[in-house]
Amino acid sequence: MFDAHTHLQDSRLTAVFDEVVSRAARAGITGACSCGTAPGDWGATARLARLPLPFPVVPGFGVHPWHAGRLPPDWLACLEGYLAAHPGAAVGEIGLDGVRGDVPSERQEEALVMQLGLAVRLQRPVVTHGARAWERLAEILKPFARELPGVMAHGFGGSAEQLRVFLGMGGFVSVSGSVCNPRAEKIREAARRIPDDRLLVETDTPDLFPPGGEPAGSGGDGKPLNQPSNLARVLTELSALRKVPPETLAVLTRANARRFFYGQTGNERRP
């Protein structure tokens, strides 16, 4: 199993990190992508990618839309430096967010466009966030999509039409633990519709804890912390929705993740 979107560098996991990694390996995790969200966690993301873990971790470096409003003047040059130092890294997590209103949409879009331009120039895949902003995210992505080696809509929760638009741009679409919520009708319907060759799965560790999962502890707010071993729970739910054995989906989504992050003939163990 390949967990296509995590934040393993998150400080909420520091005290339980070794156990989280061990559980992931025992559960069958063979790879993961861990995305930075702001200049303040890029260093931790880089250190994580260098650790001798039982499975390879692809680093992602980017500015999450929640953090687009407060950036140092040299943030883009700093981002380019991290990407240059990690040739196998993705650009992410980047995108737009319509849930929180504390960062003006203009600032979010400006940061997104600058990062997409950098991804095109360096030829890196991008991992995007679009909560309640999928339509506008697709509009901004469209001029860049053909020049990017890959685009992922992480934790997709858009409409059927928005899904069609992302797929039309050649995008990969990742399903998170939200699919385990029987009331998440849009997410569950999208999970049924994603073509086999574009399907990815993720946990968004330490967030989006799935019903029926195993917590890695609890955060400061008392909510359970998610972990990559819960990817098996996501696959079980996806199996029921798509009427395909979970083992088949595990192999399929792992192969898709290898294509997205490493290219058609990539080696998971490369830097």
C-alpha positions as CSV (number, residue, x, y, z in Angstrom):
1,M,0.0,0.0,0.0
2,F,1.2,3.5,-0.8
3,D,-0.1,6.4,1.3
4,A,-0.2,9.2,-1.3
5,H,-0.7,12.1,1.2
6,T,0.5,12.4,4.8
7,H,2.2,14.9,7.1
8,L,4.5,12.6,9.0
9,Q,6.7,15.5,10.0
10,D,3.8,17.1,12.0
11,S,4.9,17.8,15.5
12,R,1.7,16.2,16.9
13,L,3.3,12.8,15.9
14,T,6.8,13.4,17.4
15,A,6.1,11.4,20.6
16,V,4.6,8.5,18.8
17,F,6.6,8.6,15.5
18,D,8.5,5.4,15.9
19,E,5.4,3.4,16.8
20,V,3.5,5.0,13.9
21,V,6.2,4.0,11.4
22,S,6.4,0.4,12.9
23,R,2.6,0.0,12.6
24,A,2.6,1.3,9.1
25,A,5.3,-1.2,8.0
26,R,3.5,-4.1,9.8
27,A,0.2,-3.0,8.0
28,G,1.9,-3.3,4.6
29,I,2.7,0.3,3.8
30,T,5.5,0.3,1.1
31,G,5.7,4.0,0.5
32,A,4.3,7.4,1.4
33,C,4.4,11.0,0.5
34,S,4.8,13.5,3.3
35,C,3.9,17.1,2.4
36,G,5.2,20.3,4.0
37,T,2.8,23.1,4.4
38,A,4.9,26.2,5.1
39,P,8.5,27.3,5.3
40,G,8.5,26.4,9.0
41,D,8.1,22.7,8.4
42,W,10.1,22.2,5.3
43,G,13.3,21.5,7.3
44,A,11.5,18.7,9.2
45,T,10.1,17.3,6.0
46,A,13.6,17.2,4.5
47,R,15.0,15.5,7.6
48,L,12.2,12.9,7.5
49,A,13.0,12.0,3.9
50,R,16.6,11.2,4.9
51,L,15.7,8.9,7.8
52,P,16.4,5.1,7.4
53,L,12.7,4.1,7.6
54,P,11.3,0.7,6.6
55,F,9.6,2.3,3.6
56,P,10.6,5.2,1.4
57,V,9.0,8.7,2.0
58,V,8.6,11.1,-0.9
59,P,8.9,14.6,0.4
60,G,6.7,17.4,-0.8
61,F,7.5,21.1,-0.2
62,G,4.9,23.8,-0.6
63,V,2.7,26.5,1.0
64,H,-0.7,25.3,2.1
65,P,-3.4,28.0,1.4
66,W,-3.9,28.4,5.2
67,H,-0.4,29.8,5.4
68,A,-0.4,31.9,2.3
69,G,-1.2,35.1,4.2
70,R,2.0,35.2,6.3
71,L,5.1,34.4,4.3
72,P,8.6,35.8,4.5
73,P,9.9,37.8,1.5
74,D,12.3,35.0,0.4
75,W,9.8,32.2,0.7
76,L,9.8,31.3,-3.0
77,A,13.6,31.2,-3.3
78,C,13.7,29.1,-0.2
79,L,11.1,26.7,-1.7
80,E,13.2,26.4,-4.8
81,G,16.2,25.6,-2.7
82,Y,14.5,22.7,-1.0
83,L,13.2,21.4,-4.3
84,A,16.7,21.7,-5.9
85,A,18.2,19.8,-3.0
86,H,15.6,17.0,-3.3
87,P,15.3,16.0,-7.0
88,G,12.5,13.5,-6.2
89,A,10.3,15.8,-4.3
90,A,6.9,17.0,-5.2
91,V,5.5,20.5,-4.9
92,G,2.8,20.4,-2.3
93,E,0.7,20.8,-0.4
94,I,-0.5,23.7,-2.4
95,G,-3.9,25.0,-3.6
96,L,-7.0,26.9,-2.5
97,D,-9.2,26.6,0.6
98,G,-12.8,27.8,0.9
99,V,-13.4,26.5,4.4
100,R,-11.4,29.0,6.4
101,G,-11.8,32.7,5.7
102,D,-8.8,34.1,7.5
103,V,-6.6,34.1,4.3
104,P,-7.9,36.3,1.5
105,S,-8.5,34.4,-1.7
106,E,-6.2,36.8,-3.6
107,R,-3.3,35.8,-1.4
108,Q,-4.0,32.1,-1.8
109,E,-4.2,32.4,-5.6
110,E,-1.0,34.4,-5.8
111,A,0.9,31.9,-3.9
112,L,-0.6,29.0,-5.9
113,V,0.3,30.5,-9.2
114,M,3.8,31.2,-8.2
115,Q,4.3,27.6,-7.0
116,L,2.7,26.2,-10.1
117,G,5.1,28.2,-12.2
118,L,8.0,26.8,-10.2
119,A,6.7,23.3,-10.5
120,V,6.6,23.7,-14.3
121,R,10.1,25.1,-14.5
122,L,11.5,22.3,-12.3
123,Q,9.2,19.6,-13.8
124,R,7.8,18.4,-10.5
125,P,4.4,16.8,-9.8
126,V,2.0,18.9,-7.7
127,V,-0.2,17.8,-4.8
128,T,-3.2,20.1,-4.5
129,H,-5.7,21.0,-1.8
130,G,-9.1,22.3,-2.9
131,A,-11.5,22.1,0.0
132,R,-14.7,23.9,-1.1
133,A,-12.7,25.5,-3.8
134,W,-12.4,22.8,-6.4
135,E,-13.9,24.7,-9.3
136,R,-11.6,27.7,-8.9
137,L,-8.6,25.5,-8.3
138,A,-9.3,23.7,-11.6
139,E,-9.6,27.1,-13.4
140,I,-6.1,28.2,-12.1
141,L,-4.6,24.8,-12.8
142,K,-5.8,24.4,-16.4
143,P,-3.1,26.6,-18.1
144,F,-0.4,24.8,-16.2
145,A,-1.7,21.2,-16.4
146,R,-0.2,20.2,-19.8
147,E,3.2,21.4,-18.7
148,L,3.3,19.6,-15.4
149,P,4.4,16.0,-15.1
150,G,1.5,15.2,-12.7
151,V,-1.4,16.8,-10.8
152,M,-3.0,15.2,-7.8
153,A,-6.3,16.4,-6.2
154,H,-5.7,15.2,-2.7
155,G,-8.7,14.2,-0.5
156,F,-11.1,15.0,-3.3
157,G,-14.5,16.2,-2.2
158,G,-15.9,17.9,-5.3
159,S,-18.9,17.3,-7.6
160,A,-19.1,14.9,-10.4
161,E,-18.6,17.7,-12.9
162,Q,-15.5,18.9,-11.0
163,L,-14.2,15.4,-11.0
164,R,-14.6,15.3,-14.8
165,V,-12.7,18.5,-15.2
166,F,-9.7,17.2,-13.1
167,L,-9.7,14.0,-15.0
168,G,-9.8,15.9,-18.3
169,M,-6.6,17.7,-17.2
170,G,-4.9,14.3,-16.8
171,G,-5.2,14.5,-13.0
172,F,-4.9,11.8,-10.4
173,V,-7.5,11.8,-7.7
174,S,-6.8,10.7,-4.1
175,V,-9.4,9.2,-1.7
176,S,-9.0,9.8,2.0
177,G,-10.6,8.4,5.2
178,S,-13.6,10.8,4.6
179,V,-14.9,8.1,2.3
180,C,-15.6,5.9,5.4
181,N,-18.3,8.4,6.5
182,P,-21.6,7.0,5.2
183,R,-23.0,10.6,5.1
184,A,-20.3,11.9,2.8
185,E,-22.3,11.2,-0.3
186,K,-20.4,13.3,-2.7
187,I,-17.0,11.8,-1.7
188,R,-18.3,8.3,-1.9
189,E,-19.9,8.9,-5.3
190,A,-16.6,10.3,-6.6
191,A,-14.7,7.3,-5.2
192,R,-16.9,5.1,-7.4
193,R,-16.3,7.2,-10.5
194,I,-12.5,7.7,-10.5
195,P,-11.0,5.6,-13.3
196,D,-8.7,2.8,-12.2
197,D,-5.6,4.4,-13.7
198,R,-6.1,7.7,-11.9
199,L,-7.0,6.4,-8.4
200,L,-4.8,7.1,-5.4
201,V,-5.5,6.5,-1.7
202,E,-4.3,8.5,1.4
203,T,-4.7,9.0,5.1
204,D,-3.8,12.7,5.4
205,T,-2.0,11.7,8.6
206,P,-2.4,13.0,11.3
207,D,-5.8,14.4,10.2
208,L,-9.0,13.0,8.7
209,F,-9.1,10.0,11.2
210,P,-11.5,7.4,9.6
211,P,-14.3,5.9,11.5
212,G,-13.2,2.4,12.5
213,G,-9.5,3.3,12.4
214,E,-6.8,2.9,15.0
215,P,-5.7,6.2,16.6
216,A,-2.1,7.1,17.0
217,G,-3.0,9.0,20.2
218,S,-4.9,12.3,20.5
219,G,-4.1,15.8,19.7
220,G,-4.3,18.9,21.9
221,D,-8.0,19.2,21.0
222,G,-8.6,15.6,22.2
223,K,-9.4,14.3,18.7
224,P,-7.8,11.1,17.6
225,L,-4.7,11.3,15.5
226,N,-4.6,9.5,12.2
227,Q,-1.7,7.3,11.0
228,P,-0.7,5.5,7.7
229,S,-1.7,2.0,9.0
230,N,-5.3,3.2,8.7
231,L,-4.9,3.1,4.9
232,A,-6.2,-0.4,5.1
233,R,-9.5,1.0,6.5
234,V,-9.7,3.3,3.5
235,L,-9.1,0.5,1.1
236,T,-11.7,-1.7,2.8
237,E,-14.4,1.0,2.4
238,L,-13.3,1.7,-1.2
239,S,-13.5,-2.0,-1.9
240,A,-17.1,-2.1,-0.9
241,L,-17.9,1.0,-3.0
242,R,-16.1,-0.2,-6.1
243,K,-16.9,-3.9,-5.7
244,V,-13.2,-4.8,-6.1
245,P,-11.1,-6.8,-3.5
246,P,-9.0,-4.5,-1.3
247,E,-5.9,-6.5,-2.2
248,T,-6.5,-5.6,-5.9
249,L,-7.0,-1.9,-5.0
250,A,-3.8,-1.9,-2.9
251,V,-1.8,-3.2,-5.9
252,L,-3.5,-0.8,-8.3
253,T,-3.1,2.3,-6.2
254,R,0.5,1.5,-5.4
255,A,1.3,1.3,-9.1
256,N,-0.5,4.5,-9.7
257,A,1.4,6.3,-7.0
258,R,4.7,5.0,-8.5
259,R,3.7,6.5,-11.8
260,F,2.7,9.8,-10.2
261,F,5.7,10.3,-8.0
262,Y,8.4,8.4,-9.9
263,G,7.4,8.2,-13.5
264,Q,6.5,5.1,-15.5
265,T,9.8,3.3,-14.9
266,G,10.7,4.9,-11.5
267,N,12.3,3.2,-8.6
268,E,10.6,3.8,-5.2
269,R,13.9,3.9,-3.5
270,R,15.3,6.8,-5.4
271,P,15.9,10.1,-3.5
